[in-house]
Amino acid sequence: MADAAPTRVQRTGPRVARWLLPVVLGVVYGDWVAVNRRHGGPITGPDVASGVWSALVFMALCIAVVQVTRRLRPDLHALLRAVFARAAPGFLYGQTGDDLRPVVITTLLVTAGVFLLLFHRFHTRTTA
């Protein structure tokens, strides 16, 4: 049974997840941007529009990062994903209107952590 051919669901599952995950993350991200822009006030059209545009841009960038990183060396792959992990929460926090110094420090630490984690992962799992 171990040598049986994969079923249709097994072949299409990862392909669907590759597109579904950025869409779900984009919707959550766009909603979060809209909520941050509201500052606890009433829902307005510009806040909703900003959330929709942010969701679309996040989805496009997420898909682009996945497509581009397939062709990169492991260290550049880790760097690109770390930069994306830095920019996403930075923009999100920037919508609150608060002081940016805490988020810059926090996201730089997150970026360093993501880069080191991915760099280690890619260099320990490469085949000779």
Rosetta silent file (secondary structure, phi, psi, omega in degrees, C-alpha in Angstrom):
SEQUENCE: MADAAPTRVQRTGPRVARWLLPVVLGVVYGDWVAVNRRHGGPITGPDVASGVWSALVFMALCIAVVQVTRRLRPDLHALLRAVFARAAPGFLYGQTGDDLRPVVITTLLVTAGVFLLLFHRFHTRTTA
SCORE:     score description
SCORE:     0.000 S_00000001
   1 L     0.000  -23.942 -178.259    0.000    0.000    0.000 S_00000001
   2 L   -68.306  -24.938 -178.287    2.927    2.356    0.537 S_00000001
   3 L   -92.221    7.789 -178.613    3.698    2.298   -3.193 S_00000001
   4 L   -67.747  146.882  178.777    0.156    3.228   -4.228 S_00000001
   5 L   -66.597  144.935  179.951   -0.236    6.251   -6.467 S_00000001
   6 L   -66.261  145.866  178.523   -1.394    9.418   -4.709 S_00000001
   7 L   -76.549  171.221  179.852   -5.064   10.210   -4.994 S_00000001
   8 H   -61.259  -38.616  179.381   -6.383   13.354   -6.617 S_00000001
   9 H   -66.066  -39.029  179.599   -6.964   14.960   -3.208 S_00000001
  10 H   -67.255  -31.918 -179.952   -3.392   14.226   -2.153 S_00000001
  11 H   -78.779  -36.502 -175.253   -2.011   15.853   -5.314 S_00000001
  12 H   -90.948  -14.795 -178.597   -4.200   18.980   -5.220 S_00000001
  13 H   -56.281  -54.890  179.319   -4.123   19.553   -1.444 S_00000001
  14 H   -63.131  -33.092  179.709   -0.767   21.373   -1.289 S_00000001
  15 H   -66.519  -42.305  178.231   -1.627   23.372   -4.420 S_00000001
  16 H   -66.365  -42.575  179.758   -4.887   24.577   -2.885 S_00000001
  17 H   -63.380  -33.785  179.823   -3.158   25.371    0.421 S_00000001
  18 H   -62.521  -30.923  178.962   -0.510   27.380   -1.454 S_00000001
  19 H   -97.970  -30.199 -176.871   -3.230   29.770   -2.679 S_00000001
  20 H   -73.202  -39.506 -178.649   -5.699   29.494    0.189 S_00000001
  21 H   -60.592  -48.313  176.892   -3.262   30.435    2.967 S_00000001
  22 H   -62.119  -33.766  179.560   -2.314   33.845    1.483 S_00000001
  23 H   -66.760  -47.289 -179.709   -5.992   34.614    0.879 S_00000001
  24 H   -64.423  -44.730  178.339   -6.995   33.803    4.459 S_00000001
  25 H   -63.245  -37.648  177.973   -3.993   35.676    5.872 S_00000001
  26 H   -64.489  -41.013  178.346   -4.764   38.635    3.604 S_00000001
  27 H   -64.116  -44.591  178.849   -8.369   38.836    4.800 S_00000001
  28 H   -63.548  -43.680 -179.016   -7.261   38.745    8.435 S_00000001
  29 H   -63.899  -44.171  178.861   -4.532   41.318    7.753 S_00000001
  30 H   -62.798  -40.051  177.226   -6.913   43.654    5.908 S_00000001
  31 H   -64.296  -40.328 -179.869   -9.441   43.451    8.721 S_00000001
  32 H   -64.516  -40.788  177.549   -6.719   44.203   11.232 S_00000001
  33 H   -62.427  -44.846 -179.530   -5.597   47.261    9.251 S_00000001
  34 H   -62.344  -40.595  178.902   -9.184   48.551    9.078 S_00000001
  35 H   -66.820  -41.222  178.798   -9.640   48.092   12.826 S_00000001
  36 H   -63.879  -35.793  179.966   -6.351   49.865   13.583 S_00000001
  37 H   -72.464  -26.954 -178.246   -7.365   52.816   11.398 S_00000001
  38 H   -68.000  -33.185 -176.378  -10.741   53.156   13.151 S_00000001
  39 L    56.724   35.760  177.707   -9.158   53.912   16.543 S_00000001
  40 L    81.169    1.367 -179.862  -12.319   52.631   18.235 S_00000001
  41 L   -88.118 -167.500  179.929  -14.605   54.993   16.346 S_00000001
  42 L   -71.946  157.690  177.952  -17.378   54.227   13.906 S_00000001
  43 L   -73.486  127.133  179.472  -16.772   52.214   10.754 S_00000001
  44 L  -121.037  162.706  179.689  -16.171   54.548    7.819 S_00000001
  45 H   -60.156  -45.907  179.174  -15.752   53.980    4.097 S_00000001
  46 H   -61.742  -33.605  177.621  -12.072   54.993    3.989 S_00000001
  47 H   -66.825  -42.863  178.987  -11.265   52.540    6.785 S_00000001
  48 H   -65.868  -43.376  179.018  -12.978   49.697    4.938 S_00000001
  49 H   -61.802  -41.109  178.026  -11.311   50.689    1.646 S_00000001
  50 H   -63.573  -39.478  177.647   -7.925   50.775    3.351 S_00000001
  51 H   -64.753  -42.008  179.745   -8.556   47.320    4.780 S_00000001
  52 H   -65.448  -46.825  179.898   -9.561   45.917    1.393 S_00000001
  53 H   -64.615  -38.946  177.848   -6.551   47.432   -0.391 S_00000001
  54 H   -64.256  -39.701  178.281   -4.219   46.266    2.367 S_00000001
  55 H   -63.177  -44.319 -179.452   -5.635   42.745    2.113 S_00000001
  56 H   -64.660  -43.088  179.612   -5.139   42.676   -1.652 S_00000001
  57 H   -66.764  -41.583  178.630   -1.583   44.006   -1.439 S_00000001
  58 H   -61.333  -44.561  178.827   -0.731   41.578    1.381 S_00000001
  59 H   -61.097  -45.932 -178.804   -2.074   38.643   -0.640 S_00000001
  60 H   -63.058  -43.973  179.319   -0.163   39.698   -3.741 S_00000001
  61 H   -66.868  -38.372  178.839    3.075   40.193   -1.824 S_00000001
  62 H   -62.838  -45.514  178.278    2.654   36.917    0.041 S_00000001
  63 H   -65.709  -40.826  179.352    2.153   35.006   -3.222 S_00000001
  64 H   -63.699  -41.782  179.222    5.041   36.884   -4.855 S_00000001
  65 H   -61.991  -43.375  179.415    7.384   36.073   -1.967 S_00000001
  66 H   -63.379  -43.157 -178.154    6.506   32.377   -2.212 S_00000001
  67 H   -68.394  -41.009 -177.013    7.013   32.364   -5.993 S_00000001
  68 H   -73.237  -39.097 -175.056   10.288   34.322   -5.915 S_00000001
  69 H   -67.779  -18.274  176.907   11.864   32.482   -2.996 S_00000001
  70 L   -63.845  -28.127 -174.162   11.681   29.175   -4.851 S_00000001
  71 L   -98.695   -0.282 -174.823   14.378   30.414   -7.217 S_00000001
  72 L   -97.208  160.018  171.430   16.713   31.988   -4.647 S_00000001
  73 L   -65.076  157.244 -176.813   19.683   30.673   -2.743 S_00000001
  74 H   -56.989  -38.589 -178.780   18.831   29.639    0.829 S_00000001
  75 H   -70.079  -37.861  176.683   20.384   32.717    2.438 S_00000001
  76 H   -71.744  -32.767  175.122   18.510   35.127    0.130 S_00000001
  77 H   -60.240  -48.584  179.584   15.354   33.092    0.637 S_00000001
  78 H   -63.211  -39.901 -179.439   15.676   33.542    4.404 S_00000001
  79 H   -66.072  -43.404 -179.391   16.427   37.257    4.006 S_00000001
  80 H   -64.437  -42.969  178.564   13.412   37.924    1.759 S_00000001
  81 H   -66.977  -35.242  177.889   11.026   36.131    4.102 S_00000001
  82 H   -67.443  -39.170  177.507   12.502   37.975    7.081 S_00000001
  83 H   -64.537  -40.706  177.188   12.027   41.331    5.346 S_00000001
  84 H   -64.513  -39.791  178.074    8.407   40.424    4.620 S_00000001
  85 H   -67.202  -22.171  177.123    7.978   39.392    8.260 S_00000001
  86 H   -84.154  -41.883 -173.868    9.346   42.820    9.239 S_00000001
  87 H   -72.732  -37.237 -176.052    7.321   44.947    6.855 S_00000001
  88 H   -61.546  -53.928  178.588    3.892   43.417    7.503 S_00000001
  89 H   -71.181  -26.739  177.045    3.624   44.184   11.235 S_00000001
  90 H   -62.745  -45.670  176.961    5.451   47.473   10.752 S_00000001
  91 H   -65.770  -40.297 -179.509    2.774   48.738    8.368 S_00000001
  92 H   -60.358  -45.980  179.499    0.066   47.320   10.606 S_00000001
  93 H   -70.018  -31.844  178.749    1.372   49.163   13.647 S_00000001
  94 H   -63.068  -22.784  179.304    1.883   52.313   11.602 S_00000001
  95 L   -74.307  -14.230 -178.761   -1.888   52.501   11.062 S_00000001
  96 L   -77.390  -25.222 -178.773   -2.459   53.067   14.783 S_00000001
  97 L    84.795    3.983  179.213   -0.825   56.498   14.756 S_00000001
  98 L   -80.862  177.610  177.866    1.245   55.715   17.871 S_00000001
  99 L   -63.033  135.610 -174.452    4.974   56.248   18.334 S_00000001
 100 L   -87.533  -12.865 -176.424    6.945   54.045   15.921 S_00000001
 101 H   -58.988  -45.004  179.630   10.071   53.507   18.037 S_00000001
 102 H   -62.834  -38.697 -178.366    8.763   50.481   19.956 S_00000001
 103 H   -72.304  -32.546  177.610    7.567   48.743   16.815 S_00000001
 104 H   -63.725  -44.982  179.386   10.822   49.396   14.974 S_00000001
 105 H   -64.705  -46.247 -178.389   12.787   47.756   17.763 S_00000001
 106 H   -63.052  -46.565 -177.510   10.339   44.862   18.064 S_00000001
 107 H   -70.662  -29.485  173.967   10.129   44.169   14.341 S_00000001
 108 H   -65.330  -39.010  175.983   13.906   44.341   13.969 S_00000001
 109 H   -66.408  -40.279  177.448   14.183   41.668   16.651 S_00000001
 110 H   -64.263  -42.912  178.884   11.498   39.609   14.899 S_00000001
 111 H   -60.178  -45.805  178.794   13.294   40.038   11.577 S_00000001
 112 H   -62.167  -41.949  179.347   16.578   38.868   13.073 S_00000001
 113 H   -64.529  -44.769  179.597   14.846   35.894   14.681 S_00000001
 114 H   -64.151  -43.649  179.663   13.043   34.876   11.492 S_00000001
 115 H   -61.557  -47.386 -179.153   16.210   35.236    9.445 S_00000001
 116 H   -64.273  -40.220  178.782   18.302   33.163   11.850 S_00000001
 117 H   -62.780  -48.981 -179.410   15.611   30.488   12.097 S_00000001
 118 H   -68.817  -39.913  178.181   15.179   30.184    8.331 S_00000001
 119 H   -59.537  -46.028  178.321   18.922   30.449    7.657 S_00000001
 120 H   -63.306  -43.942 -178.768   19.567   27.606   10.086 S_00000001
 121 H   -61.394  -47.066 -177.219   16.693   25.551    8.645 S_00000001
 122 H   -69.667  -32.526 -178.465   17.820   25.934    5.037 S_00000001
 123 H   -84.700  -16.568  176.937   21.474   25.244    5.759 S_00000001
 124 H   -94.683  -12.248 -177.898   20.851   22.172    7.886 S_00000001
 125 L  -110.519    8.521  179.033   18.399   20.599    5.416 S_00000001
 126 L   -77.818  149.338  177.386   20.346   21.038    2.181 S_00000001
 127 L   -95.815  145.627 -176.839   21.483   17.992    0.307 S_00000001
 128 L   -81.705    0.000    0.000   25.104   17.618   -0.690 S_00000001
